[in-house]
Amino acid sequence: MLADVGCGRGGPGIWVARETGARLVGIDVVAGAVADAARRSVELGPLLGPLDARFRVGGFTATGLADGSCAAVMSVDALWMVWDKEAAVAEVARVLEPGGRFVVTSWETPGVDHAALLTAGGFTVEEKVETPDWLDRQLAVYAGMLAHENELVAEMGAEAAAVVLAEARETPPRLPSTPRVLVAATLAAR
Ligand SMILES: C[S@@+](CC[C@H](N)C(=O)[O-])C[C@H]1O[C@@H](n2cnc3c(N)ncnc32)[C@H](O)[C@@H]1O
């Protein structure tokens, strides 16, 4: 089984499950995102072909998955939001089978080194890269959001749009000091 932790509305996990044929469980703390992801996986069925996917509410430090139940865990851009990253890595190690893989993308704020974090948590780091063009792509997303404020408000509602528009305004100056990285690591056999 593949777990996508911090799955949001499900896109990346659904894509990887389709590409690999893996059974997918998506987990997120936000119930609305989990419901959207479940709906999308059904709606995309006719386009993508059969998909064995389920989605549930849970957290990085308490996924609700059984010990050793996953061959792989992925997480796209969610770990930066977790205060206790050591506990999150320990939870990933708990749910992985021996030799299982963890692939994660996130931003590194000063003092956070994901390779060191994973090594301390019992993983062997295979690869750590700064993802290509991440800064230009992220700035383009923020510019696009600010250019379409009215559409965002109409689609999301004023309150939710205000949160993401504030992020689009305030984050760009800080981005260059927070590289976005991808780390692939394997859990040592127990
Ligand atoms: C930037 S979004 C990325 C969503 C998705 N992975 C994607 O790439 O489309 C970050 C996600 O992490 C989730 N998240 C934040 N804290 C979390 C936690 N402690 N445990 C699980 N998910 C969390 C948020 O609810 C949000 O859906």
PDBQT file of the ligand as one rigid body, heavy atoms in Angstrom, charges set to zero:
ROOT
HETATM    1  C1  LIG A 201       0.381  22.564   0.421  1.00  0.00    +0.000 C 
HETATM    2  S1  LIG A 201      -0.875  21.404   0.792  1.00  0.00    +0.000 S 
HETATM    3  C2  LIG A 201      -0.366  20.052  -0.254  1.00  0.00    +0.000 C 
HETATM    4  C3  LIG A 201      -1.504  19.112  -0.549  1.00  0.00    +0.000 C 
HETATM    5  C4  LIG A 201      -1.169  17.966  -1.497  1.00  0.00    +0.000 C 
HETATM    6  N1  LIG A 201      -0.089  17.145  -0.983  1.00  0.00    +0.000 N 
HETATM    7  C5  LIG A 201      -0.825  18.492  -2.860  1.00  0.00    +0.000 C 
HETATM    8  O1  LIG A 201       0.365  18.522  -3.199  1.00  0.00    +0.000 OA
HETATM    9  O2  LIG A 201      -1.740  18.862  -3.598  1.00  0.00    +0.000 OA
HETATM   10  C6  LIG A 201      -0.440  20.841   2.417  1.00  0.00    +0.000 C 
HETATM   11  C7  LIG A 201      -1.432  19.854   3.013  1.00  0.00    +0.000 C 
HETATM   12  O3  LIG A 201      -0.913  19.386   4.263  1.00  0.00    +0.000 OA
HETATM   13  C8  LIG A 201      -2.006  19.202   5.144  1.00  0.00    +0.000 C 
HETATM   14  N2  LIG A 201      -1.495  19.132   6.513  1.00  0.00    +0.000 N 
HETATM   15  C9  LIG A 201      -1.047  20.147   7.293  1.00  0.00    +0.000 A 
HETATM   16  N3  LIG A 201      -0.660  19.698   8.487  1.00  0.00    +0.000 NA
HETATM   17  C10 LIG A 201      -0.848  18.350   8.481  1.00  0.00    +0.000 A 
HETATM   18  C11 LIG A 201      -0.625  17.309   9.435  1.00  0.00    +0.000 A 
HETATM   19  N4  LIG A 201      -0.131  17.566  10.648  1.00  0.00    +0.000 N 
HETATM   20  N5  LIG A 201      -0.944  16.053   9.093  1.00  0.00    +0.000 NA
HETATM   21  C12 LIG A 201      -1.445  15.770   7.858  1.00  0.00    +0.000 A 
HETATM   22  N6  LIG A 201      -1.682  16.723   6.919  1.00  0.00    +0.000 NA
HETATM   23  C13 LIG A 201      -1.377  17.982   7.216  1.00  0.00    +0.000 A 
HETATM   24  C14 LIG A 201      -2.901  20.387   4.845  1.00  0.00    +0.000 C 
HETATM   25  O4  LIG A 201      -4.214  20.197   5.306  1.00  0.00    +0.000 OA
HETATM   26  C15 LIG A 201      -2.787  20.452   3.321  1.00  0.00    +0.000 C 
HETATM   27  O5  LIG A 201      -3.783  19.698   2.692  1.00  0.00    +0.000 OA
ENDROOT
TORSDOF 0
